[in-house]
Structure formats: structure tokens, C-alpha cells
């Protein structure tokens, strides 16, 4: 499969990592931990290896779940 690189521990200039911006008790950490431990094989099989690289489905699922938790909906 052809996905865009997904590195949650990617370093940036300021701050040094996203962990510096997110408190240890923030709900996004629960979403992250739960979704890191579920099997998403059916979701991965839905992606085609052809064409431009996609964002990783696990990352997109995390964004969607957290957005719904925050009552942020996309059209």
C-alpha cells in the first residue's frame, strides 16, 4: 500500500515535539491509545496501492474520532 509518511513523534523546530503542547491528561491521549490498539485491517484493505499516497488511515481515524468528541463536524 502507498501511504504518506506518518510519524507521530516527528520533531519540529518549536516545540520539540507535539507532546510538549498536549498535557498528559488531555482526552486526545485516550483516543490515541485506544486507536493504536485496535485492528484496522479491513480499513487498510479498502485502500488502493495505486495513485498518490494517502494519509495513513489510523491517523485519519484518530482525527475523526477526536473531532466528533469535540463536536467538530466536517461537511
C-alpha positions in Angstrom: 0.0 0.0 0.0 1.1 3.5 -0.7 0.6 5.9 2.3 2.2 9.3 3.0 4.7 9.1 5.8 3.1 9.1 9.3 5.4 9.8 12.2 3.6 10.9 15.3 6.9 11.6 17.1 8.1 13.9 14.3 10.2 16.7 15.6 9.6 20.3 14.7 11.6 23.4 15.3 9.4 24.9 18.1 8.2 23.0 20.2 10.5 20.0 20.0 7.6 17.5 19.8 3.8 17.6 19.9 4.0 16.1 23.4 5.2 19.5 24.6 1.9 21.0 23.5 -0.5 18.3 24.8 -1.0 17.8 28.6 -0.7 14.3 29.9 -4.4 14.2 31.0 -5.8 15.5 27.7 -8.6 13.4 26.2 -6.7 13.2 22.9 -4.2 10.9 24.6 -7.0 8.4 25.3 -8.2 8.4 21.7 -4.6 7.9 20.6 -4.0 4.9 23.0 -7.3 3.2 22.2 -7.0 3.6 18.4 -3.3 2.5 18.4 -4.5 -0.8 19.9 -7.4 -1.8 17.6 -7.0 -3.8 14.4 -7.8 -1.8 11.3 -7.1 -4.5 8.7 -10.5 -4.1 6.9 -9.9 -0.4 6.6 -6.4 -0.9 5.3 -7.7 -3.4 2.6 -10.1 -0.7 1.3 -7.1 1.4 0.2 -5.6 1.0 -3.3 -1.8 0.8 -3.8 -2.2 2.9 -7.0 -2.2 6.6 -7.3 -0.9 9.3 -5.0 0.0 8.3 -1.4 -2.8 8.6 1.1 -2.7 9.8 4.7 -2.4 6.8 7.0 -5.9 5.5 7.8 -5.1 5.2 11.5 -4.1 8.8 11.7 -7.3 9.9 9.9 -9.4 7.7 12.2 -7.9 9.4 15.2 -8.6 12.8 13.8 -12.2 11.9 13.0 -12.9 10.3 16.4 -11.4 13.2 18.3 -13.2 15.8 16.2 -16.5 14.1 17.0 -15.7 14.1 20.6 -15.2 17.9 20.4 -18.4 18.3 18.4 -16.4 19.4 15.3 -18.1 18.0 12.2 -17.0 18.2 8.6 -19.3 18.8 5.7 
